[in-house]
């Protein structure tokens, strides 16, 4: 049987050699005649509320999108897609999302996506979750706080030996002040005070902009790496994180902080390298930094990754 024959032959559509328990035709279980394996096949954008245990011990529910895939051998026609959903929803009801959650789900996929119990487990399975993760952030000076949201992707893959490899991507927003602009602004103010120029009002503002770091790390599931821990590393590398809640006192403190850490994208990427390379639990990493220029109509960008030895 081939795809063309199946599409053009009503008899083949109505008659299938394999039926499910209800007697309905089950073409997915027919042997594949094409001899082509598919590295990843599954479902994407399945929306589900997930429970996450935050670093402070609280458990919060977040809306997420799940994508799940499996390796399909050359002898297989298809994968039972509904099993992805059933297994995910069962695991969600048992425990919050953490590294153990990924291990249990990915191993269940290896065994339960088989058509028959005598078959070997599926070689590779994958799970990716996309969600916005809120973390409480205290204001810089005042006694206030707000929710800082991070766009996060957590991916897990399971190989034929059952080993789990994890990837985590966090979007981190910060402010960047141009070092050249800051220097020229201060130079102008000094010239104005000394009477070397009468242009302007004597006050100049360095240009700064909202900036974005997208950081992806690879780590072993056994290391127990947490989202908040990566956020803390990014805060150490890029101290001028945007603020969810500010009063005037905090706004002034933020202006002082930006002047203390002026940076090009080159500075930001090298600061990331210094911080991320020091964390031994991170097996690999890559990052991009983008400064949404307030002076130019284009952006400044840099891409960097862990150097391989």
C-alpha positions, 0 to 999 in steps of 0.5 A: 500500500502507498499513499497514492493508492490509499487516497484514490482507492475507496475500498482501501479507505473503507477496509483496513487490516487493523481495527481498534477496540471499538472496531474502527479502522486504525491505519496508524498501526499499519506497517509502513511500506516507505522505509523512511524514519521521521526524527520528530513527529508529534503535536504543538501548541497544546494549551494546558495550565501547569503547576510550578513550584517556585524557589520560595516553595509556593506553587502557582498555576501558569497557562502554558503551551506544550509541544511533544514529539517522538522518533518514528521508526522506518517501519511505523506508519504513525504515532497515536497523537491522543496519547501525548495529550493523555500522558501529559494531563495525567502527569500534570495532575500528579505533581508540579513541573520540575526536572522529575516531571520531565523525566517521568513524562518522557519515559512514559512516552517512550513506552506508551507510544508503542503500538504493542507491548512486545515492541522496544521503547521509542528511541527518542522523546521530546517535551517543550513547554512555553509559558510566562513565569512571574517572579516577585521583584522588590523595588530598588529603594522604596518598600514596594514590589511587583511581578516581573514576568519572564518568557520561558521555554523549557525543553527536555529530551530522552535518548535510548538509554533513558538519559534526560537532557534539559534546555532552558531559555529565558527572555530577560529585559534590561536597560542599556545606556550608551557609554559614548553618549554618556561621555559626550553628555558629561563633556557637554555639561562641563563645557557649558559650565566652563563657558566653552559653549552656550548651546542648549540648556547646560543639561544633556541626556545620554541615550539609553534603551530597553534591551533584551537578552535571550539566553538558552542553557543546557543542563543535566536533569539531575542538577536540578537547575531552576528558572529563578537561578538562571534569572539571578545569573542574568541579573548579576551579568546585567544589573540594570533589569527593568522594574515592574514597580517604581516610585520616584526614589526608585526611578532616581536609583535606576538612573544612577544604576544605568550610569554605573553600568553603561554598556554596548552590546559587546559589553553585555555579551562579555559580561554574560560570558563571565557569569555563565562560564562560572556556573559548572552546572551549565553544560552549554549555553548561547545568548543574544543581546539586542539594544532597541536603540533610542538614537537610531532607527535600527538595533544593535545586536550581538550573539555569543555562546560558550566556547568549546574546549 
